[in-house]
Amino acid sequence: MASIFTKIVSGEIPSYKIAETDKFLAFLDVFPIAKGHGLVIPKKEVDYIFDMENEEYKELWSFAKMVGKKIEKIIPCERIGIAVIGLEVAHAHIHLVPINDIGDINFSKPKLKFPDEEMAELAKSIQEATIE
């Protein structure tokens, strides 16, 4: 059975895309713990991140770095926190979370909800952000 992320890749479920290549996709988390919380996934469905082929694994992290730098340009924050939990969805993914304090990346915090228009505008701003 296809994961929810595979359905996002195929377009069956809409998302707020922030970056995309032929192998990877990044989009805003619709249940974020911080404004600008993004998810980075391989388009190929792999349940466990450590089961990815070595080259694709390295490319995923390189893609995540680029996406993190774009988020950082748009969302004022001290850093972009990174988490790989792997229990929520059976599809490898990296959380990129704007943080100012270590407690900001606590996944037991209540999830935030932003209006669709704000999410769409934020996604567009991140897409268009330029990095060195």
N, CA, C and O atoms as CSV, one atom per row, in Angstrom:
chain,resi,resn,atom,element,x,y,z
A,1,MET,N,N,0.849,-1.190,0.000
A,1,MET,CA,C,0.000,0.000,0.000
A,1,MET,C,C,0.889,1.247,0.000
A,1,MET,O,O,1.852,1.337,0.762
A,2,ALA,N,N,0.557,2.182,-0.847
A,2,ALA,CA,C,1.353,3.396,-0.984
A,2,ALA,C,C,1.251,4.262,0.267
A,2,ALA,O,O,0.181,4.394,0.861
A,3,SER,N,N,2.382,4.850,0.656
A,3,SER,CA,C,2.391,5.753,1.811
A,3,SER,C,C,1.718,7.069,1.428
A,3,SER,O,O,1.531,7.371,0.250
A,4,ILE,N,N,1.365,7.836,2.443
A,4,ILE,CA,C,0.782,9.162,2.198
A,4,ILE,C,C,1.768,10.027,1.409
A,4,ILE,O,O,1.352,10.851,0.595
A,5,PHE,N,N,3.066,9.845,1.643
A,5,PHE,CA,C,4.063,10.635,0.908
A,5,PHE,C,C,4.126,10.212,-0.556
A,5,PHE,O,O,4.314,11.057,-1.431
A,6,THR,N,N,3.971,8.924,-0.834
A,6,THR,CA,C,3.935,8.456,-2.217
A,6,THR,C,C,2.723,9.057,-2.925
A,6,THR,O,O,2.796,9.401,-4.104
A,7,LYS,N,N,1.612,9.181,-2.206
A,7,LYS,CA,C,0.418,9.798,-2.787
A,7,LYS,C,C,0.636,11.290,-3.029
A,7,LYS,O,O,0.064,11.848,-3.965
A,8,ILE,N,N,1.442,11.936,-2.211
A,8,ILE,CA,C,1.798,13.339,-2.447
A,8,ILE,C,C,2.668,13.435,-3.691
A,8,ILE,O,O,2.455,14.313,-4.528
A,9,VAL,N,N,3.642,12.547,-3.824
A,9,VAL,CA,C,4.521,12.535,-5.006
A,9,VAL,C,C,3.698,12.352,-6.279
A,9,VAL,O,O,3.943,13.027,-7.278
A,10,SER,N,N,2.729,11.446,-6.247
A,10,SER,CA,C,1.923,11.161,-7.446
A,10,SER,C,C,0.869,12.230,-7.729
A,10,SER,O,O,0.261,12.236,-8.800
A,11,GLY,N,N,0.651,13.136,-6.769
A,11,GLY,CA,C,-0.337,14.189,-6.955
A,11,GLY,C,C,-1.731,13.803,-6.481
A,11,GLY,O,O,-2.665,14.593,-6.617
A,12,GLU,N,N,-1.889,12.602,-5.926
A,12,GLU,CA,C,-3.192,12.181,-5.402
A,12,GLU,C,C,-3.603,13.028,-4.203
A,12,GLU,O,O,-4.789,13.274,-3.983
A,13,ILE,N,N,-2.617,13.471,-3.432
A,13,ILE,CA,C,-2.857,14.323,-2.271
A,13,ILE,C,C,-2.088,15.620,-2.520
A,13,ILE,O,O,-0.901,15.579,-2.844
A,14,PRO,N,N,-2.749,16.771,-2.373
A,14,PRO,CA,C,-2.045,18.040,-2.595
A,14,PRO,C,C,-1.035,18.331,-1.490
A,14,PRO,O,O,-1.142,17.820,-0.375
A,15,SER,N,N,-0.057,19.160,-1.825
A,15,SER,CA,C,0.947,19.565,-0.832
A,15,SER,C,C,1.409,20.977,-1.141
A,15,SER,O,O,1.133,21.529,-2.206
A,16,TYR,N,N,2.114,21.540,-0.184
A,16,TYR,CA,C,2.733,22.862,-0.357
A,16,TYR,C,C,4.204,22.622,-0.673
A,16,TYR,O,O,5.058,22.660,0.213
A,17,LYS,N,N,4.489,22.374,-1.953
A,17,LYS,CA,C,5.847,22.050,-2.390
A,17,LYS,C,C,6.771,23.239,-2.193
A,17,LYS,O,O,6.415,24.385,-2.466
A,18,ILE,N,N,7.990,22.928,-1.702
A,18,ILE,CA,C,8.983,23.993,-1.542
A,18,ILE,C,C,10.228,23.738,-2.384
A,18,ILE,O,O,10.997,24.666,-2.634
A,19,ALA,N,N,10.445,22.492,-2.831
A,19,ALA,CA,C,11.563,22.173,-3.729
A,19,ALA,C,C,11.319,20.789,-4.308
A,19,ALA,O,O,10.669,19.944,-3.695
A,20,GLU,N,N,11.860,20.577,-5.513
A,20,GLU,CA,C,11.664,19.272,-6.154
A,20,GLU,C,C,12.757,19.027,-7.180
A,20,GLU,O,O,13.187,19.938,-7.888
A,21,THR,N,N,13.190,17.786,-7.243
A,21,THR,CA,C,14.074,17.308,-8.310
A,21,THR,C,C,13.436,16.040,-8.859
A,21,THR,O,O,12.336,15.664,-8.451
A,22,ASP,N,N,14.120,15.390,-9.776
A,22,ASP,CA,C,13.583,14.136,-10.301
A,22,ASP,C,C,13.569,13.029,-9.236
A,22,ASP,O,O,12.787,12.086,-9.356
A,23,LYS,N,N,14.414,13.123,-8.198
A,23,LYS,CA,C,14.507,12.082,-7.174
A,23,LYS,C,C,13.910,12.450,-5.821
A,23,LYS,O,O,13.568,11.566,-5.036
A,24,PHE,N,N,13.780,13.748,-5.538
A,24,PHE,CA,C,13.401,14.181,-4.192
A,24,PHE,C,C,12.324,15.261,-4.225
A,24,PHE,O,O,12.153,15.977,-5.212
A,25,LEU,N,N,11.608,15.346,-3.109
A,25,LEU,CA,C,10.561,16.338,-2.964
A,25,LEU,C,C,10.626,16.900,-1.551
A,25,LEU,O,O,10.878,16.173,-0.590
A,26,ALA,N,N,10.396,18.202,-1.440
A,26,ALA,CA,C,10.299,18.853,-0.127
A,26,ALA,C,C,9.000,19.649,-0.114
A,26,ALA,O,O,8.643,20.308,-1.091
A,27,PHE,N,N,8.310,19.573,1.007
A,27,PHE,CA,C,7.041,20.266,1.143
A,27,PHE,C,C,6.837,20.656,2.603
A,27,PHE,O,O,7.468,20.099,3.501
A,28,LEU,N,N,5.954,21.615,2.825
A,28,LEU,CA,C,5.657,22.047,4.179
A,28,LEU,C,C,4.838,20.981,4.900
A,28,LEU,O,O,3.928,20.387,4.322
A,29,ASP,N,N,5.167,20.749,6.148
A,29,ASP,CA,C,4.402,19.823,6.987
A,29,ASP,C,C,3.057,20.477,7.287
A,29,ASP,O,O,3.013,21.627,7.723
A,30,VAL,N,N,1.964,19.760,7.059
A,30,VAL,CA,C,0.642,20.333,7.330
A,30,VAL,C,C,0.283,20.236,8.808
A,30,VAL,O,O,-0.728,20.798,9.229
A,31,PHE,N,N,1.085,19.536,9.602
A,31,PHE,CA,C,0.944,19.486,11.056
A,31,PHE,C,C,2.266,19.915,11.682
A,31,PHE,O,O,2.909,19.128,12.377
A,32,PRO,N,N,2.680,21.180,11.434
A,32,PRO,CA,C,4.015,21.611,11.844
A,32,PRO,C,C,4.144,21.868,13.341
A,32,PRO,O,O,3.167,22.137,14.040
A,33,ILE,N,N,5.390,21.775,13.803
A,33,ILE,CA,C,5.672,22.191,15.175
A,33,ILE,C,C,6.263,23.602,15.198
A,33,ILE,O,O,6.460,24.181,16.267
A,34,ALA,N,N,6.543,24.150,14.015
A,34,ALA,CA,C,7.032,25.526,13.874
A,34,ALA,C,C,6.668,26.013,12.476
A,34,ALA,O,O,6.546,25.217,11.545
A,35,LYS,N,N,6.498,27.306,12.339
A,35,LYS,CA,C,6.252,27.876,11.014
A,35,LYS,C,C,7.464,27.595,10.135
A,35,LYS,O,O,8.599,27.855,10.534
A,36,GLY,N,N,7.223,27.062,8.937
A,36,GLY,CA,C,8.307,26.737,8.021
A,36,GLY,C,C,8.810,25.316,8.144
A,36,GLY,O,O,9.748,24.938,7.441
A,37,HIS,N,N,8.214,24.512,9.020
A,37,HIS,CA,C,8.596,23.107,9.209
A,37,HIS,C,C,8.387,22.365,7.886
A,37,HIS,O,O,7.268,22.257,7.384
A,38,GLY,N,N,9.489,21.862,7.342
A,38,GLY,CA,C,9.429,21.165,6.071
A,38,GLY,C,C,9.768,19.695,6.197
A,38,GLY,O,O,10.403,19.266,7.161
A,39,LEU,N,N,9.335,18.932,5.210
A,39,LEU,CA,C,9.656,17.513,5.112
A,39,LEU,C,C,10.375,17.281,3.793
A,39,LEU,O,O,9.975,17.809,2.755
A,40,VAL,N,N,11.432,16.493,3.841
A,40,VAL,CA,C,12.221,16.161,2.657
A,40,VAL,C,C,12.144,14.653,2.482
A,40,VAL,O,O,12.438,13.896,3.407
A,41,ILE,N,N,11.748,14.222,1.287
A,41,ILE,CA,C,11.568,12.789,1.044
A,41,ILE,C,C,12.200,12.358,-0.272
A,41,ILE,O,O,12.341,13.161,-1.194
A,42,PRO,N,N,12.581,11.079,-0.353
A,42,PRO,CA,C,12.900,10.541,-1.669
A,42,PRO,C,C,11.572,10.236,-2.367
A,42,PRO,O,O,10.612,9.830,-1.713
A,43,LYS,N,N,11.510,10.424,-3.655
A,43,LYS,CA,C,10.279,10.103,-4.372
A,43,LYS,C,C,10.058,8.587,-4.401
A,43,LYS,O,O,8.923,8.111,-4.381
A,44,LYS,N,N,11.142,7.860,-4.446
A,44,LYS,CA,C,11.066,6.394,-4.401
A,44,LYS,C,C,10.706,5.995,-2.967
A,44,LYS,O,O,11.380,6.398,-2.020
A,45,GLU,N,N,9.656,5.212,-2.814
A,45,GLU,CA,C,9.206,4.821,-1.481
A,45,GLU,C,C,10.161,3.815,-0.849
A,45,GLU,O,O,10.329,2.695,-1.330
A,46,VAL,N,N,10.776,4.250,0.238
A,46,VAL,CA,C,11.642,3.408,1.067
A,46,VAL,C,C,11.198,3.662,2.497
A,46,VAL,O,O,11.137,4.815,2.925
A,47,ASP,N,N,10.892,2.621,3.238
A,47,ASP,CA,C,10.360,2.782,4.590
A,47,ASP,C,C,11.392,3.386,5.536
A,47,ASP,O,O,11.099,4.369,6.217
A,48,TYR,N,N,12.578,2.823,5.590
A,48,TYR,CA,C,13.583,3.168,6.594
A,48,TYR,C,C,14.756,3.876,5.925
A,48,TYR,O,O,15.343,3.355,4.976
A,49,ILE,N,N,15.091,5.050,6.414
A,49,ILE,CA,C,16.121,5.873,5.764
A,49,ILE,C,C,17.447,5.126,5.598
A,49,ILE,O,O,18.155,5.341,4.615
A,50,PHE,N,N,17.790,4.250,6.550
A,50,PHE,CA,C,19.053,3.516,6.449
A,50,PHE,C,C,18.989,2.347,5.467
A,50,PHE,O,O,19.993,1.672,5.243
A,51,ASP,N,N,17.819,2.104,4.882
A,51,ASP,CA,C,17.698,1.097,3.822
A,51,ASP,C,C,17.903,1.700,2.439
A,51,ASP,O,O,17.894,0.979,1.441
A,52,MET,N,N,18.088,3.013,2.369
A,52,MET,CA,C,18.333,3.662,1.079
A,52,MET,C,C,19.707,3.266,0.559
A,52,MET,O,O,20.624,3.004,1.337
A,53,GLU,N,N,19.839,3.227,-0.748
A,53,GLU,CA,C,21.144,2.992,-1.372
A,53,GLU,C,C,22.064,4.150,-0.971
A,53,GLU,O,O,21.610,5.285,-0.822
A,54,ASN,N,N,23.350,3.861,-0.798
A,54,ASN,CA,C,24.300,4.858,-0.288
A,54,ASN,C,C,24.300,6.161,-1.085
A,54,ASN,O,O,24.270,7.243,-0.498
A,55,GLU,N,N,24.333,6.071,-2.397
A,55,GLU,CA,C,24.414,7.282,-3.220
A,55,GLU,C,C,23.141,8.115,-3.078
A,55,GLU,O,O,23.208,9.336,-2.944
A,56,GLU,N,N,21.997,7.462,-3.107
A,56,GLU,CA,C,20.735,8.181,-2.970
A,56,GLU,C,C,20.615,8.803,-1.568
A,56,GLU,O,O,20.084,9.903,-1.416
A,57,TYR,N,N,21.104,8.100,-0.564
A,57,TYR,CA,C,21.101,8.603,0.814
A,57,TYR,C,C,21.912,9.911,0.888
A,57,TYR,O,O,21.460,10.892,1.479
A,58,LYS,N,N,23.101,9.918,0.289
A,58,LYS,CA,C,23.935,11.122,0.295
A,58,LYS,C,C,23.263,12.260,-0.472
A,58,LYS,O,O,23.308,13.414,-0.047
A,59,GLU,N,N,22.641,11.928,-1.599
A,59,GLU,CA,C,21.954,12.938,-2.398
A,59,GLU,C,C,20.763,13.522,-1.643
A,59,GLU,O,O,20.488,14.717,-1.751
A,60,LEU,N,N,20.051,12.688,-0.876
A,60,LEU,CA,C,18.918,13.167,-0.078
A,60,LEU,C,C,19.392,14.217,0.925
A,60,LEU,O,O,18.755,15.258,1.086
A,61,TRP,N,N,20.514,13.942,1.599
A,61,TRP,CA,C,21.036,14.900,2.584
A,61,TRP,C,C,21.521,16.183,1.922
A,61,TRP,O,O,21.378,17.264,2.494
A,62,SER,N,N,22.083,16.081,0.743
A,62,SER,CA,C,22.513,17.273,0.011
A,62,SER,C,C,21.292,18.118,-0.378
A,62,SER,O,O,21.316,19.344,-0.268
A,63,PHE,N,N,20.242,17.455,-0.828
A,63,PHE,CA,C,18.994,18.139,-1.160
A,63,PHE,C,C,18.407,18.792,0.090
A,63,PHE,O,O,17.956,19.937,0.037
A,64,ALA,N,N,18.410,18.072,1.214
A,64,ALA,CA,C,17.891,18.610,2.477
A,64,ALA,C,C,18.672,19.853,2.905
A,64,ALA,O,O,18.088,20.805,3.423
A,65,LYS,N,N,19.975,19.847,2.694
A,65,LYS,CA,C,20.800,21.009,3.038
A,65,LYS,C,C,20.355,22.233,2.245
A,65,LYS,O,O,20.207,23.322,2.799
A,66,MET,N,N,20.145,22.048,0.951
A,66,MET,CA,C,19.705,23.152,0.099
A,66,MET,C,C,18.346,23.660,0.562
A,66,MET,O,O,18.140,24.871,0.652
A,67,VAL,N,N,17.420,22.760,0.853
A,67,VAL,CA,C,16.084,23.151,1.298
A,67,VAL,C,C,16.171,23.877,2.643
A,67,VAL,O,O,15.513,24.899,2.839
A,68,GLY,N,N,16.974,23.357,3.561
A,68,GLY,CA,C,17.145,23.996,4.861
A,68,GLY,C,C,17.653,25.416,4.740
A,68,GLY,O,O,17.194,26.304,5.460
A,69,LYS,N,N,18.599,25.644,3.835
A,69,LYS,CA,C,19.130,26.990,3.631
A,69,LYS,C,C,18.062,27.930,3.069
A,69,LYS,O,O,18.040,29.114,3.406
A,70,LYS,N,N,17.182,27.412,2.219
A,70,LYS,CA,C,16.090,28.226,1.677
A,70,LYS,C,C,15.100,28.585,2.788
A,70,LYS,O,O,14.658,29.730,2.879
A,71,ILE,N,N,14.752,27.610,3.630
A,71,ILE,CA,C,13.824,27.886,4.738
A,71,ILE,C,C,14.417,28.955,5.650
A,71,ILE,O,O,13.726,29.876,6.084
A,72,GLU,N,N,15.713,28.812,5.932
A,72,GLU,CA,C,16.419,29.754,6.820
A,72,GLU,C,C,16.404,31.182,6.271
A,72,GLU,O,O,16.410,32.143,7.041
A,73,LYS,N,N,16.383,31.320,4.959
A,73,LYS,CA,C,16.327,32.651,4.332
A,73,LYS,C,C,14.980,33.326,4.562
A,73,LYS,O,O,14.890,34.553,4.606
A,74,ILE,N,N,13.939,32.521,4.708
A,74,ILE,CA,C,12.580,33.056,4.787
A,74,ILE,C,C,12.078,33.143,6.228
A,74,ILE,O,O,11.393,34.102,6.583
A,75,ILE,N,N,12.403,32.173,7.047
A,75,ILE,CA,C,11.920,32.135,8.432
A,75,ILE,C,C,13.045,32.585,9.370
A,75,ILE,O,O,14.084,31.928,9.434
A,76,PRO,N,N,12.861,33.678,10.089
A,76,PRO,CA,C,13.894,34.094,11.040
A,76,PRO,C,C,14.054,33.021,12.124
A,76,PRO,O,O,13.095,32.664,12.808
A,77,CYS,N,N,15.278,32.518,12.263
A,77,CYS,CA,C,15.546,31.494,13.262
A,77,CYS,C,C,17.045,31.414,13.525
A,77,CYS,O,O,17.857,31.890,12.731
A,78,GLU,N,N,17.393,30.811,14.641
A,78,GLU,CA,C,18.797,30.604,14.988
A,78,GLU,C,C,19.431,29.534,14.105
A,78,GLU,O,O,20.557,29.689,13.631
A,79,ARG,N,N,18.693,28.449,13.892
A,79,ARG,CA,C,19.159,27.320,13.092
A,79,ARG,C,C,17.968,26.592,12.481
A,79,ARG,O,O,16.811,26.878,12.791
A,80,ILE,N,N,18.285,25.650,11.610
A,80,ILE,CA,C,17.297,24.686,11.140
A,80,ILE,C,C,17.619,23.377,11.853
A,80,ILE,O,O,18.664,22.768,11.624
A,81,GLY,N,N,16.707,22.962,12.717
A,81,GLY,CA,C,16.867,21.686,13.408
A,81,GLY,C,C,16.502,20.550,12.469
A,81,GLY,O,O,15.643,20.692,11.599
A,82,ILE,N,N,17.164,19.428,12.659
A,82,ILE,CA,C,16.960,18.269,11.798
A,82,ILE,C,C,16.549,17.083,12.649
A,82,ILE,O,O,17.138,16.821,13.697
A,83,ALA,N,N,15.522,16.361,12.184
A,83,ALA,CA,C,15.106,15.148,12.887
A,83,ALA,C,C,14.735,14.078,11.867
A,83,ALA,O,O,14.072,14.350,10.867
A,84,VAL,N,N,15.173,12.873,12.140
A,84,VAL,CA,C,14.745,11.700,11.384
A,84,VAL,C,C,14.187,10.747,12.426
A,84,VAL,O,O,14.930,10.140,13.198
A,85,ILE,N,N,12.878,10.627,12.433
A,85,ILE,CA,C,12.235,9.781,13.429
A,85,ILE,C,C,11.827,8.459,12.789
A,85,ILE,O,O,12.190,7.388,13.275
A,86,GLY,N,N,11.079,8.539,11.706
A,86,GLY,CA,C,10.788,7.355,10.923
A,86,GLY,C,C,9.658,6.470,11.412
A,86,GLY,O,O,9.459,5.378,10.879
A,87,LEU,N,N,8.919,6.912,12.409
A,87,LEU,CA,C,7.822,6.083,12.912
A,87,LEU,C,C,6.447,6.568,12.451
A,87,LEU,O,O,5.494,5.790,12.421
A,88,GLU,N,N,6.340,7.841,12.094
A,88,GLU,CA,C,5.045,8.429,11.774
A,88,GLU,C,C,4.496,7.962,10.420
A,88,GLU,O,O,3.304,7.680,10.295
A,89,VAL,N,N,5.353,7.884,9.429
A,89,VAL,CA,C,4.965,7.488,8.076
A,89,VAL,C,C,6.011,6.496,7.572
A,89,VAL,O,O,7.212,6.722,7.717
A,90,ALA,N,N,5.548,5.405,6.984
A,90,ALA,CA,C,6.457,4.364,6.488
A,90,ALA,C,C,7.061,4.779,5.147
A,90,ALA,O,O,6.894,4.102,4.133
A,91,HIS,N,N,7.765,5.906,5.170
A,91,HIS,CA,C,8.432,6.447,3.982
A,91,HIS,C,C,9.548,7.336,4.524
A,91,HIS,O,O,9.279,8.283,5.262
A,92,ALA,N,N,10.779,7.045,4.170
A,92,ALA,CA,C,11.925,7.805,4.680
A,92,ALA,C,C,11.683,9.304,4.519
A,92,ALA,O,O,11.234,9.764,3.470
A,93,HIS,N,N,11.989,10.058,5.578
A,93,HIS,CA,C,11.838,11.511,5.495
A,93,HIS,C,C,12.665,12.199,6.566
A,93,HIS,O,O,12.968,11.643,7.621
A,94,ILE,N,N,13.016,13.445,6.240
A,94,ILE,CA,C,13.801,14.296,7.127
A,94,ILE,C,C,12.939,15.504,7.474
A,94,ILE,O,O,12.385,16.156,6.589
A,95,HIS,N,N,12.829,15.794,8.764
A,95,HIS,CA,C,12.141,17.004,9.223
A,95,HIS,C,C,13.165,18.139,9.271
A,95,HIS,O,O,14.258,17.965,9.812
A,96,LEU,N,N,12.823,19.282,8.717
A,96,LEU,CA,C,13.621,20.499,8.812
A,96,LEU,C,C,12.775,21.516,9.569
A,96,LEU,O,O,11.741,21.962,9.072
A,97,VAL,N,N,13.215,21.881,10.773
A,97,VAL,CA,C,12.400,22.710,11.653
A,97,VAL,C,C,13.159,23.970,12.055
A,97,VAL,O,O,14.219,23.875,12.673
A,98,PRO,N,N,12.636,25.151,11.717
A,98,PRO,CA,C,13.266,26.389,12.197
A,98,PRO,C,C,13.215,26.426,13.729
A,98,PRO,O,O,12.153,26.256,14.328
A,99,ILE,N,N,14.384,26.650,14.359
A,99,ILE,CA,C,14.439,26.660,15.823
A,99,ILE,C,C,15.263,27.835,16.342
A,99,ILE,O,O,16.151,28.352,15.663
A,100,ASN,N,N,14.941,28.234,17.560
A,100,ASN,CA,C,15.709,29.245,18.274
A,100,ASN,C,C,16.194,28.706,19.611
A,100,ASN,O,O,17.047,29.305,20.266
A,101,ASP,N,N,15.642,27.577,20.001
A,101,ASP,CA,C,15.950,26.954,21.284
A,101,ASP,C,C,15.804,25.441,21.115
A,101,ASP,O,O,15.036,24.990,20.265
A,102,ILE,N,N,16.519,24.665,21.899
A,102,ILE,CA,C,16.466,23.206,21.773
A,102,ILE,C,C,15.049,22.665,21.956
A,102,ILE,O,O,14.690,21.663,21.338
A,103,GLY,N,N,14.239,23.313,22.796
A,103,GLY,CA,C,12.868,22.869,23.023
A,103,GLY,C,C,11.948,23.074,21.836
A,103,GLY,O,O,10.840,22.538,21.809
A,104,ASP,N,N,12.398,23.847,20.848
A,104,ASP,CA,C,11.568,24.113,19.675
A,104,ASP,C,C,11.388,22.889,18.782
A,104,ASP,O,O,10.490,22.868,17.940
A,105,ILE,N,N,12.220,21.881,18.952
A,105,ILE,CA,C,12.119,20.690,18.103
A,105,ILE,C,C,11.531,19.504,18.878
A,105,ILE,O,O,11.867,18.347,18.624
A,106,ASN,N,N,10.666,19.818,19.805
A,106,ASN,CA,C,9.986,18.813,20.620
A,106,ASN,C,C,8.699,18.390,19.897
A,106,ASN,O,O,7.752,19.169,19.795
A,107,PHE,N,N,8.677,17.167,19.406
A,107,PHE,CA,C,7.539,16.698,18.613
A,107,PHE,C,C,6.310,16.360,19.452
A,107,PHE,O,O,5.268,16.010,18.899
A,108,SER,N,N,6.414,16.458,20.765
A,108,SER,CA,C,5.238,16.244,21.607
A,108,SER,C,C,4.478,17.558,21.832
A,108,SER,O,O,3.412,17.568,22.448
A,109,LYS,N,N,5.038,18.663,21.326
A,109,LYS,CA,C,4.347,19.953,21.408
A,109,LYS,C,C,3.066,19.902,20.575
A,109,LYS,O,O,2.978,19.133,19.618
A,110,PRO,N,N,2.075,20.720,20.937
A,110,PRO,CA,C,0.867,20.791,20.095
A,110,PRO,C,C,1.237,21.242,18.677
A,110,PRO,O,O,2.077,22.121,18.483
A,111,LYS,N,N,0.598,20.625,17.719
A,111,LYS,CA,C,0.839,20.977,16.322
A,111,LYS,C,C,0.174,22.319,16.015
A,111,LYS,O,O,-0.851,22.669,16.600
A,112,LEU,N,N,0.769,23.049,15.101
A,112,LEU,CA,C,0.255,24.355,14.694
A,112,LEU,C,C,-0.638,24.196,13.467
A,112,LEU,O,O,-0.580,23.182,12.771
A,113,LYS,N,N,-1.443,25.185,13.216
A,113,LYS,CA,C,-2.289,25.198,12.019
A,113,LYS,C,C,-2.274,26.606,11.458
A,113,LYS,O,O,-2.545,27.573,12.169
A,114,PHE,N,N,-1.954,26.714,10.177
A,114,PHE,CA,C,-1.929,27.998,9.499
A,114,PHE,C,C,-2.954,27.976,8.373
A,114,PHE,O,O,-3.209,26.920,7.795
A,115,PRO,N,N,-3.546,29.125,8.052
A,115,PRO,CA,C,-4.510,29.174,6.941
A,115,PRO,C,C,-3.854,28.734,5.629
A,115,PRO,O,O,-2.655,28.932,5.429
A,116,ASP,N,N,-4.647,28.140,4.745
A,116,ASP,CA,C,-4.148,27.649,3.453
A,116,ASP,C,C,-3.409,28.741,2.682
A,116,ASP,O,O,-2.366,28.491,2.079
A,117,GLU,N,N,-3.961,29.955,2.709
A,117,GLU,CA,C,-3.337,31.051,1.961
A,117,GLU,C,C,-1.934,31.345,2.501
A,117,GLU,O,O,-1.007,31.600,1.733
A,118,GLU,N,N,-1.791,31.306,3.814
A,118,GLU,CA,C,-0.487,31.560,4.431
A,118,GLU,C,C,0.501,30.443,4.086
A,118,GLU,O,O,1.675,30.707,3.824
A,119,MET,N,N,0.024,29.200,4.088
A,119,MET,CA,C,0.895,28.065,3.727
A,119,MET,C,C,1.339,28.182,2.271
A,119,MET,O,O,2.510,27.966,1.960
A,120,ALA,N,N,0.419,28.520,1.387
A,120,ALA,CA,C,0.744,28.657,-0.034
A,120,ALA,C,C,1.745,29.788,-0.254
A,120,ALA,O,O,2.689,29.641,-1.031
A,121,GLU,N,N,1.543,30.909,0.424
A,121,GLU,CA,C,2.458,32.050,0.299
A,121,GLU,C,C,3.842,31.699,0.838
A,121,GLU,O,O,4.856,32.051,0.236
A,122,LEU,N,N,3.880,31.006,1.976
A,122,LEU,CA,C,5.151,30.586,2.564
A,122,LEU,C,C,5.884,29.624,1.635
A,122,LEU,O,O,7.086,29.772,1.414
A,123,ALA,N,N,5.177,28.647,1.092
A,123,ALA,CA,C,5.790,27.688,0.164
A,123,ALA,C,C,6.389,28.412,-1.039
A,123,ALA,O,O,7.509,28.113,-1.452
A,124,LYS,N,N,5.647,29.359,-1.597
A,124,LYS,CA,C,6.128,30.126,-2.752
A,124,LYS,C,C,7.382,30.925,-2.385
A,124,LYS,O,O,8.335,30.982,-3.162
A,125,SER,N,N,7.377,31.536,-1.212
A,125,SER,CA,C,8.547,32.315,-0.778
A,125,SER,C,C,9.782,31.429,-0.636
A,125,SER,O,O,10.880,31.815,-1.038
A,126,ILE,N,N,9.597,30.244,-0.065
A,126,ILE,CA,C,10.736,29.326,0.084
A,126,ILE,C,C,11.215,28.835,-1.272
A,126,ILE,O,O,12.419,28.766,-1.519
A,127,GLN,N,N,10.282,28.493,-2.152
A,127,GLN,CA,C,10.645,28.058,-3.513
A,127,GLN,C,C,11.521,29.099,-4.208
A,127,GLN,O,O,12.510,28.768,-4.862
A,128,GLU,N,N,11.139,30.345,-4.053
A,128,GLU,CA,C,11.811,31.437,-4.771
A,128,GLU,C,C,13.064,31.959,-4.067
A,128,GLU,O,O,13.793,32.771,-4.635
A,129,ALA,N,N,13.317,31.515,-2.866
A,129,ALA,CA,C,14.500,31.990,-2.114
A,129,ALA,C,C,15.774,31.578,-2.851
A,129,ALA,O,O,15.881,30.466,-3.366
A,130,THR,N,N,16.722,32.489,-2.886
A,130,THR,CA,C,18.005,32.180,-3.512
A,130,THR,C,C,19.046,31.991,-2.428
A,130,THR,O,O,19.043,32.682,-1.409
A,131,ILE,N,N,19.927,31.051,-2.664
A,131,ILE,CA,C,21.011,30.778,-1.717
A,131,ILE,C,C,22.319,30.758,-2.485
A,131,ILE,O,O,22.350,30.557,-3.699
A,132,GLU,N,N,23.393,30.971,-1.747
A,132,GLU,CA,C,24.711,30.974,-2.387
A,132,GLU,C,C,25.148,29.567,-2.667
A,132,GLU,O,O,26.234,29.353,-3.205
